[in-house]
Amino acid sequence: MNDNLENQSINADLVAAEIGQEGTSTYVDVRTVAEFATNRPKGRAVNIPIVFFHPTAKEVHPSPAFELVAQHALKKDDVLIVGGNSDSRVLEAATRLQAAGFLNIKILRKGVDEWREANLPLTGDNRPGVSYASLLTDARRTKK
């Protein structure tokens, strides 16, 4: 991972301000679709999973469309705050976004876990333009 990303951690209170009504950043939630739909930080956010869990086989599979969806849904000069759960998915996603040309990346290292600890508002909002299914559909339509 790039040392630059190691130094880009941001705490949940700052994230809340940056993705709130007055903020201009976008929270990129890299958890699975099911995790995101259950709850996510309230504010400007999108779901772009870095992996998928196969429910029957209980196996993890990388998301083959991660970069495609990110490049379609986000602008290269946007400030992106990458978060998920307290695991390695966040750092992997941030590294892949950086490699795809996104340079303004911050990391909420403990993601939703830290958000909860700070008693910040959560939502289950998964409408079009926020949900992975809608972002993937738009990206694939545009790609053709």
Backbone bond lengths (Angstrom), bond angles and torsions (degrees), N, CA, C in turn:
res aa  C-N    CA-C-N  psi(-1)  N-CA   C-N-CA  omega(-1)  CA-C   N-CA-C  phi
1 M - - - 1.453 - - 1.515 110.00 -
2 N 1.291 116.64 148.07 1.446 123.22 179.81 1.525 110.44 -69.17
3 D 1.333 116.48 133.08 1.469 120.61 178.71 1.522 111.84 -57.40
4 N 1.333 116.83 -31.63 1.457 120.34 177.40 1.519 111.59 -54.19
5 L 1.314 116.74 -43.80 1.465 121.14 -178.56 1.517 111.78 -67.91
6 E 1.311 117.20 -34.87 1.468 121.28 178.64 1.524 110.64 -56.47
7 N 1.317 116.39 -33.05 1.464 121.65 -175.99 1.528 113.34 -93.36
8 Q 1.311 117.81 6.87 1.461 120.75 -174.75 1.526 114.05 -103.47
9 S 1.317 117.67 20.84 1.461 120.56 178.41 1.524 110.32 -67.54
10 I 1.311 114.98 145.34 1.457 122.14 -179.44 1.526 106.61 -137.45
11 N 1.329 117.51 146.47 1.465 118.54 -178.30 1.530 110.98 -88.31
12 A 1.320 115.76 164.52 1.463 122.11 -173.97 1.529 113.07 -60.22
13 D 1.320 118.45 -37.89 1.472 119.96 179.86 1.525 111.47 -63.06
14 L 1.330 116.76 -40.76 1.475 120.44 177.64 1.525 110.84 -68.20
15 V 1.326 116.66 -38.93 1.463 120.49 177.54 1.528 109.68 -60.36
16 A 1.319 117.23 -45.19 1.467 121.14 179.97 1.526 110.91 -55.91
17 A 1.319 116.94 -41.82 1.462 120.56 178.72 1.531 110.96 -68.62
18 E 1.322 116.99 -39.41 1.464 120.80 -175.81 1.519 113.66 -74.18
19 I 1.344 118.16 -26.87 1.470 119.65 179.96 1.526 112.17 -105.33
20 G 1.317 116.56 -0.14 1.463 121.35 179.39 1.511 111.82 -75.26
21 Q 1.328 115.99 -173.47 1.465 122.00 -175.99 1.527 113.11 -55.64
22 E 1.303 117.61 -37.90 1.460 121.26 -177.60 1.529 112.53 -89.33
23 G 1.324 116.80 -10.59 1.465 120.99 -176.72 1.519 112.62 -84.49
24 T 1.321 115.40 167.30 1.459 120.74 -178.74 1.534 112.95 -124.02
25 S 1.320 117.66 3.80 1.457 121.44 -178.85 1.530 110.22 -89.98
26 T 1.335 115.40 162.14 1.457 122.03 176.86 1.520 108.90 -119.69
27 Y 1.317 116.26 130.87 1.451 122.24 175.88 1.518 107.48 -86.27
28 V 1.332 117.37 121.45 1.458 123.17 178.61 1.521 107.02 -102.98
29 D 1.316 115.51 102.62 1.460 121.79 -178.28 1.517 107.88 -86.61
30 V 1.330 116.92 115.95 1.464 121.60 -173.69 1.530 112.66 -98.26
31 R 1.330 117.17 10.76 1.459 120.66 176.59 1.524 109.67 -72.74
32 T 1.318 115.76 171.91 1.464 120.06 178.83 1.527 110.43 -65.98
33 V 1.319 114.61 165.36 1.464 120.89 178.75 1.526 110.54 -57.47
34 A 1.328 117.31 -44.44 1.472 121.17 -178.92 1.517 111.35 -64.24
35 E 1.331 117.56 -42.32 1.469 120.42 179.00 1.518 110.23 -63.05
36 F 1.324 117.21 -44.06 1.463 122.34 -179.02 1.519 111.44 -63.39
37 A 1.329 116.48 -44.39 1.468 121.12 -177.64 1.522 112.17 -65.46
38 T 1.320 117.17 -26.40 1.464 121.23 179.03 1.520 110.44 -67.52
39 N 1.309 116.31 -49.49 1.466 121.77 175.45 1.518 109.63 -171.25
40 R 1.309 114.03 151.83 1.457 121.19 179.06 1.516 108.47 -151.93
41 P 1.342 117.21 162.98 1.462 119.01 176.35 1.532 110.90 -59.40
42 K 1.306 115.26 136.62 1.458 120.34 179.08 1.523 108.61 -76.41
43 G 1.327 115.40 132.55 1.458 121.75 -178.83 1.520 109.77 138.02
44 R 1.322 115.72 -168.68 1.463 121.57 -179.28 1.522 108.70 -68.04
45 A 1.335 117.23 110.76 1.461 121.23 -175.65 1.522 110.67 -149.77
46 V 1.328 114.99 153.56 1.451 122.59 173.32 1.524 108.24 -136.03
47 N 1.327 115.87 155.49 1.461 121.39 177.80 1.525 109.14 -108.08
48 I 1.332 115.83 114.36 1.460 121.80 174.53 1.524 106.35 -130.99
49 P 1.342 116.65 89.80 1.463 120.07 -176.34 1.525 112.50 -63.03
50 I 1.309 115.63 141.24 1.461 121.53 176.23 1.526 110.38 -87.75
51 V 1.343 116.80 -25.46 1.470 122.03 177.91 1.522 109.06 -141.39
52 F 1.314 114.10 164.04 1.462 122.45 172.41 1.511 108.29 -123.87
53 F 1.322 116.88 144.23 1.453 122.00 175.64 1.521 108.21 -102.45
54 H 1.320 117.00 125.09 1.456 121.23 176.63 1.529 107.40 -78.40
55 P 1.327 118.42 116.19 1.465 120.68 -172.31 1.527 114.69 -64.99
56 T 1.313 117.71 -32.46 1.457 120.16 -178.88 1.520 111.73 -84.08
57 A 1.313 116.05 -50.06 1.469 120.92 -177.13 1.526 112.35 -78.83
58 K 1.335 117.00 -14.31 1.475 122.16 -178.26 1.529 111.28 57.77
59 E 1.328 115.65 37.32 1.459 121.29 179.75 1.514 109.96 -111.31
60 V 1.322 114.99 154.21 1.462 121.96 177.41 1.523 108.31 -100.44
61 H 1.332 115.75 133.97 1.459 121.85 178.34 1.524 108.87 -126.61
62 P 1.339 118.39 134.51 1.465 119.57 176.87 1.528 110.46 -65.11
63 S 1.302 116.16 150.34 1.458 121.25 177.92 1.528 109.22 -81.17
64 P 1.330 117.59 115.50 1.461 119.26 -178.67 1.527 113.37 -72.55
65 A 1.324 117.29 -16.19 1.463 120.66 -176.74 1.531 112.85 -105.97
66 F 1.326 117.85 13.31 1.468 120.23 -176.40 1.530 111.84 -54.85
67 E 1.317 117.34 -54.91 1.467 120.39 -178.22 1.527 111.99 -66.68
68 L 1.336 117.33 -39.49 1.459 120.98 179.01 1.531 110.95 -57.12
69 V 1.322 116.29 -49.37 1.464 120.35 -178.80 1.527 110.87 -66.61
70 A 1.322 117.29 -42.86 1.474 120.56 179.08 1.522 110.80 -60.06
71 Q 1.325 117.31 -45.85 1.468 120.14 -177.93 1.519 112.24 -66.60
72 H 1.316 116.55 -28.11 1.462 119.72 178.54 1.535 111.88 -82.90
73 A 1.309 116.99 -40.87 1.467 121.18 -171.75 1.522 114.10 -86.62
74 L 1.328 117.22 -21.79 1.464 121.31 -173.94 1.517 110.91 -120.89
75 K 1.321 115.74 156.91 1.468 120.60 175.95 1.520 108.75 -99.52
76 K 1.320 115.96 143.40 1.472 121.29 -175.98 1.527 112.68 -58.98
77 D 1.336 117.60 -29.68 1.466 119.62 -177.67 1.527 113.26 -96.98
78 D 1.345 117.65 3.13 1.468 120.71 175.45 1.526 110.67 -66.11
79 V 1.318 116.43 150.90 1.462 120.60 169.44 1.523 106.25 -84.91
80 L 1.324 115.90 119.28 1.455 122.15 -178.11 1.519 109.32 -110.95
81 I 1.310 115.91 134.25 1.466 121.20 174.93 1.520 106.35 -113.30
82 V 1.315 115.93 111.84 1.457 121.83 -175.91 1.525 108.88 -91.30
83 G 1.325 115.58 129.30 1.455 120.37 179.72 1.514 111.13 -149.47
84 G 1.299 115.30 168.13 1.459 121.94 179.25 1.504 108.89 -169.43
85 N 1.314 116.45 -113.60 1.457 123.42 172.68 1.520 107.65 -116.49
86 S 1.293 115.85 -178.39 1.464 120.56 178.79 1.527 109.87 -79.58
87 D 1.330 116.43 71.07 1.457 120.01 179.22 1.526 110.63 -151.94
88 S 1.298 115.91 -176.24 1.457 121.70 -172.92 1.524 113.80 -74.79
89 R 1.320 118.29 -10.36 1.469 119.82 -178.40 1.522 112.22 -59.72
90 V 1.311 117.45 -36.59 1.462 120.96 -176.95 1.527 110.96 -63.62
91 L 1.314 117.05 -47.90 1.460 120.36 -178.85 1.522 111.35 -67.18
92 E 1.313 117.26 -38.56 1.458 120.13 177.54 1.525 110.51 -63.34
93 A 1.315 116.77 -44.83 1.463 120.84 -179.78 1.530 110.78 -64.09
94 A 1.313 117.69 -43.99 1.468 120.81 179.29 1.524 110.83 -60.98
95 T 1.313 116.85 -41.13 1.460 121.46 179.02 1.526 110.65 -64.53
96 R 1.318 116.34 -42.74 1.468 119.66 179.05 1.522 112.02 -67.96
97 L 1.322 117.29 -36.69 1.467 119.91 176.39 1.524 110.49 -64.89
98 Q 1.315 115.88 -43.17 1.461 119.90 178.88 1.535 110.23 -61.37
99 A 1.322 117.13 -43.55 1.468 121.34 178.97 1.527 111.43 -63.81
100 A 1.336 117.19 -27.06 1.461 122.12 178.55 1.522 112.37 -83.49
101 G 1.331 117.47 0.23 1.460 120.47 175.40 1.513 116.43 104.83
102 F 1.317 118.20 3.12 1.464 121.48 176.05 1.527 107.40 -84.79
103 L 1.321 117.19 120.66 1.464 119.80 -171.04 1.519 114.47 -109.99
104 N 1.324 117.73 -15.08 1.472 121.31 -178.52 1.524 109.46 -102.43
105 I 1.315 115.96 72.99 1.457 121.30 -173.99 1.518 110.64 -113.55
106 K 1.321 114.23 132.35 1.461 121.97 172.55 1.519 107.07 -121.72
107 I 1.314 116.49 161.12 1.458 120.28 -175.08 1.527 110.59 -128.29
108 L 1.324 115.74 126.73 1.461 121.56 168.26 1.521 104.65 -94.30
109 R 1.320 115.59 89.71 1.460 122.67 -166.98 1.528 113.24 -54.62
110 K 1.324 118.44 -42.35 1.466 120.42 -179.07 1.533 111.55 -97.93
111 G 1.304 117.39 6.61 1.457 123.33 172.51 1.511 115.31 48.64
112 V 1.319 114.78 -132.83 1.462 121.84 -176.03 1.522 111.10 -62.18
113 D 1.329 117.51 -30.89 1.464 120.06 177.42 1.535 110.25 -59.91
114 E 1.324 116.41 -45.83 1.467 120.56 178.86 1.528 110.84 -67.68
115 W 1.335 116.51 -37.60 1.470 122.22 178.26 1.530 109.79 -57.72
116 R 1.346 115.73 -46.33 1.464 120.91 178.80 1.525 110.83 -63.07
117 E 1.338 116.66 -45.54 1.469 121.28 -179.43 1.523 111.52 -58.12
118 A 1.330 116.87 -32.34 1.463 121.62 179.68 1.530 111.89 -85.02
119 N 1.335 117.17 2.64 1.473 122.65 -179.51 1.520 113.06 56.44
120 L 1.318 116.44 39.76 1.463 121.51 178.16 1.523 109.17 -91.47
121 P 1.340 117.74 155.70 1.467 120.52 -174.29 1.528 113.50 -69.76
122 L 1.330 114.50 138.71 1.456 122.97 175.85 1.522 109.09 -111.68
123 T 1.318 116.83 158.90 1.452 121.65 177.75 1.524 109.03 -143.93
124 G 1.311 116.34 159.05 1.465 122.05 174.03 1.517 110.76 -104.32
125 D 1.333 116.80 11.46 1.461 122.78 -178.57 1.535 110.30 -56.04
126 N 1.324 115.65 118.44 1.456 121.48 -177.45 1.525 109.59 -136.59
127 R 1.310 115.77 40.58 1.466 121.89 -174.84 1.538 111.18 -72.53
128 P 1.343 116.67 168.65 1.463 119.95 174.70 1.536 110.53 -56.48
129 G 1.312 115.63 141.68 1.457 121.21 -176.49 1.512 112.74 91.65
130 V 1.325 115.58 -13.08 1.459 123.23 178.18 1.530 109.05 -118.53
131 S 1.321 115.85 -41.86 1.467 121.34 -175.60 1.520 111.52 -72.59
132 Y 1.320 115.37 149.39 1.464 120.82 178.08 1.522 111.36 -61.13
133 A 1.331 117.16 -43.08 1.470 120.01 -178.10 1.526 110.92 -56.95
134 S 1.319 117.03 -44.90 1.470 119.39 -179.05 1.526 111.20 -69.43
135 L 1.332 117.71 -39.05 1.468 120.52 179.71 1.526 111.26 -66.96
136 L 1.324 116.99 -41.02 1.465 121.57 178.65 1.522 110.61 -65.34
137 T 1.328 117.22 -44.49 1.460 120.89 179.22 1.526 110.64 -59.42
138 D 1.326 117.31 -47.29 1.463 121.38 178.79 1.526 111.27 -61.03
139 A 1.322 117.06 -43.49 1.467 121.10 -178.87 1.525 110.96 -63.57
140 R 1.308 117.14 -42.68 1.473 120.11 -179.59 1.518 111.90 -69.77
141 R 1.323 117.35 -36.29 1.473 120.06 177.25 1.521 110.61 -65.41
142 T 1.311 116.71 -41.41 1.457 121.62 -178.97 1.525 111.12 -68.79
143 K 1.317 116.73 -34.57 1.465 122.45 -176.88 1.518 111.99 -64.68
144 K 1.338 118.09 -31.07 1.481 122.42 -175.67 1.502 112.22 -69.31
